[in-house]
Amino acid sequence: MATPITPEVIHPHGLEVELALEFVRVVEEAAIESAKTMGLGDAPKSDGVAVAAMRRVMDTVPMFGTIVIGEGERDEAPMLYIGEAVGAKPIDHVRYPEVDIAVDPLEGTNLCATGAANAITVLAASERGGLLHAPDCYMEKLVVGPSCRGAVELDAPVKDNLKSIARRLGRDVEDLVVVVLDRPRHKKLMDDIRATGARIRLIGDGDLSAGIAAAVLGTGVHAVMGTGGAPEGVITAAAMRCLNGEIQARLVVNSPELEERIQRMGIKDKKKIYRSEDLAPGKHIIFAATGVTDGSLLRGVRFFGEGTRTQSLIMTRDTGKIRFVDSIHVEQGPDFKVRF
């Protein structure tokens, strides 16, 4: 049962302290259900079970939550739709925190369906108004780690950005690895990167997890470039706020329908270059992810006779905590054993 809270006794890091481990439960359960479908070749099923599990567990979390980035509009998604209220049923005289939530219940549905690496379940949260309500469209992105903050510009030539990154990292351009989504639209980008001598790691899906890898030393990823989903860009920005990395991004508005939609959402400048603080301006930010399949940052879900083991990443900006959480979910029986 949640503890009654009055305004006079709220901890300065209250939202993060109260909800961080609750959100680990949300992404863990979604990952476990997704992992049960790994390699079955059914991407919609993998995504569907992740959505259902995430929604079910969210309704046990003591919060007044609102989905601001999710599975689509209400008429397109049965649950985790934009604007949906989530959280445990309120208890009399208990004050729950008000939270905006962005979810990607299964980033890399095709990765999970084929058993490929780097499928994860993801959630980002903040106080009200702390996450941009991004339209479901494409977004140009450039993601770098803490050492390269302020050294790159979205509109600068690729060669100039790579020279700046190499300079900040104290290495040659030829030593850099840039992650790019393997899409026909990125042919010129890939040509420009290769012309500098830098190397490319092509991925089929999962530019969000690639962005996190770019902000963590030792992953072998130095930047992410290219066009991907705008909702994933906002979630990446939440991670960058926690990791001190940087994302620069701009919406790709390429149709009259999208022009009208962004106007309705209050976006006045379609050419604006967003930075991490624009996409995720919240003071109290929580980012949680659990590995579904093995990846560069997180191990995937592992099943054993008496239970399941998961590995998660939970980050809180204001408290400055970055935790890797190994969990063993035991199915208790008369002879259960825990494996390490």
N, C-alpha and C positions, 0 to 999 in steps of 0.2 A: 504494500500500500504506500502511495506517495506521502511524503511528509508535508503537513501544512506549511505554507510559506507566506509571510507577510512582507510588504515592501521594505520594512525596516531591517529585515534580517537576510535579504537576498545576498548571496555571495557575489562578489564582483565578477566572477567567472561562472556564475550559476548555470547558464544554459549549457556550456561546455561540460562542466562537472557532472551535471545531472543526466545528460543525454548521450555522452560519448559512448559509453559501454552498451547503452540500450541500442544504439544504432549498429554496433558490432553484431548484436543478435539478429538484426534485420538483414544485413548483408550475408551473414553466415548461413541463415536458413535458405535464402535465395540461392546461394552457391551450392548448397547440398542438393537441393531439388534439381538444379540445372545439371549438376554432375551426374545425376542418375540417368540423364539423357545423352551424355557425352558419347560421340561416335555413332549415334543412331541415324545420323543423316537427316534429322528433322528439325531444322532451325526454328520454325514457328512453335513447335512443341517445347523446345529448350527455353525459348523466350517466355512462353505462356506459363510454364511452371515457376519460373523466376518471378514473374509479375505477381502471380497468385500468392506465393510464399512471402514475398516482400510486403504485400498489402496486408496479409493476415497478421504478421508479426507487428507491423506498424500500429495496428489497433490495440496492442498491449502496452504501447509506450506512453508514459504520462506526459502528454503534450497537447496543445492545440496546434496541430500541424496543417499546412496548406501546401499542396503540390503546385509548384510554379513551373517546373520542367518535368515532364513525364512521358506517358505513352501517346499523347496527342490530346485533341479536344474531346469534350465529353461524348459527342456523338460518334467519335472514332474509336474510343477505348472504353471497355467496361469497367476498368479500375485503374488507379494511378493516373487518372486524366487530370489535365491542367485545371486547377481550381478546386479539386476534390479536398474535402476535409478529412484528415486522418488523425488517429490518436485514440488513447483509451477513453472510456466513458468518464466524464468528470465526476469527482466525488465532492460532496458538499463541503464548503469552507476550505477547499484545496485549490491553490493557484497553480495551474500548469503554465509552463513557458509557451509563448507564441512563437512558432517556428515556420519559416519558409523552407521547402524541401525540393531539391532537384535529384532525380533518380535516373539511372540507367540500369534497369534490373538485370540485364545481361549484356555487357559490352563485349561484342564478338560472338553473336549468335551462330554465325557460320563456323567460327573457330571451335565453339563447343560441339556443334553438330558433326564436325569432322575430326574432333580430337586434337586440333592444333593448339599451339601454345598461346598464352596470354589472354584467355577469356577470363573476365572478372565481373563481379557484381559490385555496383557502385552507388553511393549516396553522398550528397553534400547538403548541408543545412546551415542556416544562419537565423539571426533575429529577423523580424519582419522587415522587408525591403532590402535585405542584404545580398540578394542574388538577382541579377538582371533577368527579366522575363523575356528570354530570347525567342524569336519566332523559329519555327521548325523549317529552317532553310540552310543553305551552305554558308560557310564562313571561311575566309582566308585566314590562315593561322601561321604564326611563327612562335615557337616555344624554345626557351633556353633556360639554363640553370642559373643559380645565384651569381656565379663568377662573371656572367655575361650580361647581367642586368644593365641597361643603359647603353650597351655597346652595339645594339642592332636596331634596325628600323624596318618596318614591314615593307615600305616602298623602295628601300635601297636595293641596288643590284645584288643578286645572289653572291657574286664573287666578293663584294665589299663586306657583306654580312659574315661570310665565312672567314675572311681575313681578320675581321674584328674578333670573332669567336676564338680563332686560333691564337691571336695575340693575347687575349685575356687568359687563355688556358695555358699559355707558354708552350705551345706546340706548333707544328707545321700544319698547313691546311690539309695536306695529304694524310694526316693522322686522324682527321675528323670523320665521324660517322653521323650521317643525317638520315632520319627516318622519314619515309614518304609513303603515303598510301598508294598502292599499285592500281592506278586508274589511268585511262587514256588521257584525261584532262591534264595530267602531270608530266606529259612527255617533254615539253619545253623546260619545265623546272628540273627534271632529271638530267636533261642535256646540259643545262647551265651548271648544275652541281658537278657533274662528271668533268666538265671542261676545266674546273679548278683543280682537279686531282683528288677531291674529297670522295669518300666512299658513301654508298647509299645502302640502307637496309630497307628493302621493300616489304610492306606488310599488307595483308589482305583486308584486315579490319583492326580496330583497336587503337586509334590515334590518341585516345585519352590515356591509356596505360603507357603509351610511348611518351607522351608529354611528361608524365610523372617520372619516367626513367631518365628523361633529359635533365631533370632537376635534382637527381640523386647521383652523387659521385660514385664511380666504380661500376656503373651499368654498361659502359661502353657506348652510350648514346649521348651526342653532344648538342643536337638540335632536332626539332621536328618542323618540317615545312610542308605547305600545301593547303588544299581546300578540303574541309570536312564539315561535319554537322555543327551548327551553331549551339544547340543544347549541350553537346559534349564540350564545346569551347567554354561554356560557363562553368561546367563542373571541373574542367581542367584549371580554370582560373581560381576556383576555390582551393584546389590542391596547391597551386603556385603561391597563394597567399600564406599557406602553412609552411611551405618549403623555401620561401624567399626566392623562388624562380620568377620567370616573367613570361607572359603570353601577350602577344599583340595580335589583334584580329580585326576583321572588317566583314560586315554582312555582304553576301552576294545577292543583290536584289536584281533579278533578271526577268521579271514578269509584272504586268499591270496588277495582277491579283496580289502579288507579294507587296507591291508598292502600297496598295490600299490597306493591306493587313498591318504593315509596320506603322502606317499612319494611325490606324485605330489603336495600336499599342502605345502610341505616344512617342515613337521614334521619329525625330524630325530630320536628322542628318543621316542619310543612308550611306554616306561615304566616310562616316566617322571611323577613326582608328581607335578601337577599344584596347585598353590595357587591363592588367589583372585587377586593379582597383576599380575599374569601371564595370567589369563583368561580375565581380564578387566584392562589392564595397563593404560588406558587413564587418563589424568589429568582432563578433563572436561567430567563428566559422568552424564547422565540424566536417571532416572528410573521412569516409569509411569505405573500404573495399576489401573483398575477400577473393582469393584466387579460386577459379573453377578448374582451369587446366594449368599445368606448370608454366611459369613465365619468368621474365628477367627479374622481377621484384618479389613475386609471391608464388609459393607452391600451390598446386591444385588440391582439390579435395581428394582425400585418401580414405577408402573404405576398408575396414577390417571386421573380423567376425563379430565383435561385440560393440561396434560403433563406428564413428567417423572422426577424422581429424581434419581441421581446417587451419589455414593461415590467413590472417587479416592484417590490414594496415589501418590505423586510426590516428588521425591528426587533429589537433585543436589549435587554432591560431593564437587566441589571446593567452592561453595558458602555456603555449610553447611546447606542447607535448607531441612527440611522434613515437607511436608504439607499434611494434610488430607483435601480434597476439596469436599464439598457437593454442588452439582449443581442441580438446578431446571430448566428443559428444558420446557418452556411454549409454548403450541400451541395456539397462540394468536387468540382470537375470541371476539365477542362483549361482552360476559359475563364471560371471563376467570377469574379464581381465583387461587391464589397461596397457596399451603398447606405446613405447616411446621410439 
